[in-house]
Amino acid sequence: MSEVTRLSYSMIRTYLDCPRAFYYRYVRQLPTVLDGRLIAGRVYHRGVSYALKRKMAGDTVTAEEVKDIMSDTWEAQLSERVVYDELDEPKVEAKEINWQDDDPGRLKNVILKLAGIYLEKVMGKLEPVAVEERLEGEINGIPLVGYPDCVLNHNGVIDHKFAQKRMTQESADKDPQLSIYAILLQRPIWGGFHQALDQKEPDIHVVLTERNQDDMEWAGVLVEQVWRGIHSGIFPPNPLTWKCGDKCSYQIECRILRDY
């Protein structure tokens, strides 16, 4: 078994969604199912981050260049078949890829189109100072890591999301992800969730929000309580989460094997 020695936003979210799923993923590191939309999201992130890094270096990049990078990344992801939070973080073997009702070819075309839209509509407005750089910090001795998709000048942070539904302002205002980044950056921030929307008409949806000192302190309490919960060794299932059932990669272990 693996000892949990640090926390990230992805780990915190998994624990809050279902402590039992956290146990199987991060403690037991059991093979899991790789969701096709997760692959699409990774590939989209790769294309956009490549363009942002080039811009930060003072270079220009074309949509076709970005799409070529994304196509290569798509093939590599299908071949590698692993689950991970960030490229530099530990990986878990994937038993299979679950495309659900998606057609892989259509999904690939959608993210290529969305990347082109992002470059056309949004990229020119951004002044990145860091792209997917690892941040490290701690809260009362608890190691914390994060990888903001993009840090802008004037205390701005962007998180890219590939989604089917628009994020509401309420959801953006209470999402702890940006609060974690504010803690790691050690300052209040303003943030933007940049959604690449897979809808009838693919488009980019931006929701802006802010995180102040109170938000950082609240998130710090959340981190501490999640940490205590993990190290208590008690990982109950959460049958009330929308992921419980066929959408959970560990439903066999949870419902049948009961190996915990």
N, C-alpha and C positions, 0 to 999 in steps of 0.2 A: 504494500500500500504506500501511497505517496502522502507525505506530510504537507499540509498547507502552510506555507511560510510567508505568503504575502497575499494581498487582495488587489483586484482590479474591478473596474465597473462591471465588466462582463460576469465576473465571478459573483459579485454582489447581486446582480440582477438574477442570475441563475438560482442562487440560494433563496432569494425572496420569492421567485416563481415556484420553486419546489425544492426543499432541502434534500429530499431523496435523490432527485436528479443531480443535484450538486455532488452528492456523495459518490454516485456512480461515475460521474464525469471527472471530477477533480481529485477525489481521494482514491477510488479504485482504478480510475483511468481505463474503464472498460471500452471496448470497441463500440461504436455507435453508428447511427444512420446519418449520412450527409444529405442535408436538404438542398434540392436543386436551386432554390431561391437564395440560399446562402452562398452558393457558388457564384450566382449572378451578381450578388451584392459585392463579393470580393473583387470580381473582375471589373465592375464599375468603379469601385474604389481605386483599383490599380491604375485605371486609365486617367481618372481625375487627379490622383496624387502625382502621377507622372507629369501631367501638364502643369500642375502647380509648382512642382520642383523646378521644371524648366523655366517657368516665369520668374521664380525666386532667383534663379541664376542669371536672369536677364536675357534669356533666349526666347525665341518664338517657336511655337509648335502648331502644326496643322491638325485638323480633325482626323484626316486620314492617317497620320502618324500615330495618333492616340488610338485609333481603332485597330491598327495593326498590332500595337502593344497588347490591346485587350484580347484580340483573337488568339495571340500566342499564349496569353495567360489563361484563357478559357480552356485551351487544349491541355495545358499543364495541370490545371486544377482537376480536370476529368481523369487524367492519368494518375495523379498523386493520390486522390481520394483520402484526404485526412481532414480532421476537424481541429480548429485552433481559433484562439481569440485574436491574436496578432502574429505577424510573421516571425517575430523573435521569441515567441512564447512556446511552451510545450505543445506537442501535437498528439492527437489521439487517432488511432486507426478507424477508418469508416468501413462498416460492413458492406454498405451499398449506397447508391445515390437514390434518393426518393424524389422523383419529379412531380409527384402528386398528379394534378390535372394539367400541368404545364407541358408544352412542347418545347424541348431543349433548343431547337433551331429558332423558334419564335422568341424565346427568352433571350437568346444571344443577340438577335437582331434588335430587340427592344433596348437593351443596355447600350449597344453601339449607338443607337439613335439618341438616347438620352445623354450620352457623353457629348455628342455633337451639339445638342441643345445647350448643355451646360457651358461648353466653350464659347458658344455664340452669345448667350444671354447673361452669363454670370462672371465668367473668368476675368473679363476686362475690368471689372469693378473691384477686384481683390488685390491686396498687397500682402502676400504671405511672408512671414518671417521664419516659420518653421512648418514642416510638413511631416506628419507621422513620426515625430521624434519622441523617443521614450522619456517620460518624466518619472522621477522617483521622489518619494517623500515618506512621511510617516505621521500617524496620529496616535499620540500616547504610546509610542513604541511599536505600533502596528505598521509594518511595511506596506506601502501603497504604490502602485504603478499605473501609468496610463499612457495612451498613445493618441493624443488629439489629432484628428484628421488634418486640421490646419489651424495654426495660430497666426492671427493677423496683427498688424500694428494697432496701437490704441486699445490694447486689452481685448481684442476680439478672438473668439474661438468658433470654428465651424465644425459641425459633425455632419458627414454625408450619410444618407440613408436611402436604400432602395426599398420602395414600399408600394402598396396598392391603394392605401387610403391616406387622405390628408391628415397630418397631425394637427390637432386643435391647439389653440393658444393655451388652454388650461393644461393640456398634457405637456407642452413645452415648458411651461412655467414651473411644473413640479417634478420634471424628470431629473433624477439625481446625477445623471452623467456629467452635466456641465458644472454642477456643484463639486464633484470629485476633481474635475480639471481645475477649478478655481483654487481648491485646496493645494493641489500639486504646483500650481503657478504662484501660490502664496499671495493672491490678490483678488479682489472682486473683478468680475469680467462681464462683458456682454457676449451673447452667443447667438448663433444661428443654426438651426437645423435645416439643412438643404436636402430636401426630399426629391429623389428621382422617381417620379410617379409612373408606374406601369398601369396606365388606364387606356381607355379607348383612344384618347389623344395624349400620348406621352408628353410630360412637361415637368418643369422644375418648380417645386413649391417651397418657399422659404418662410420659416417662422422664426422671428426674433424674440429673444428673451434676455434677462439679466440675472446675475447671481451676486448677492451682496454678502456682507460678513455674517449676517444671521443665517443665510442659506448655507454658508460654509460650515458654521457651527452645527446646524441641524444635520448636515450630511456627515459630519464627524461623529456625532452620536450614532447615526445609522451604521457607520463603519464599525464602531466599537461593538455594537450589539450583534451585528452579523458575525464578527470575529469570535465573540464569546459563544454564540450559537454553534458555530462550526467546531470549536474546540471543546464543546460539551460532549461531542460524540453522538448527539441525538439528531437524526435526520428523518423526520416524519414525511410521508408523502403529502402532496397537496392536491386532492381530487377536485378542488374548486377552480384551479387554474385552467384556462382555455387549452393549455397544451396537454392536459391529462387525457390519455386515451390513444387513439391512432396517431396523433401528432407528436407523441412522446417517443423518443428513440429507445427509451428504457422500459417500455411497458411490459415486456416479457419478464425482465428481471424483477420488476416491481410487483406485477400481478401474479406471476406463476412461480418463479424461482424463489422469490422472497429472500434473496441472499443479501442480508445486511446485518 
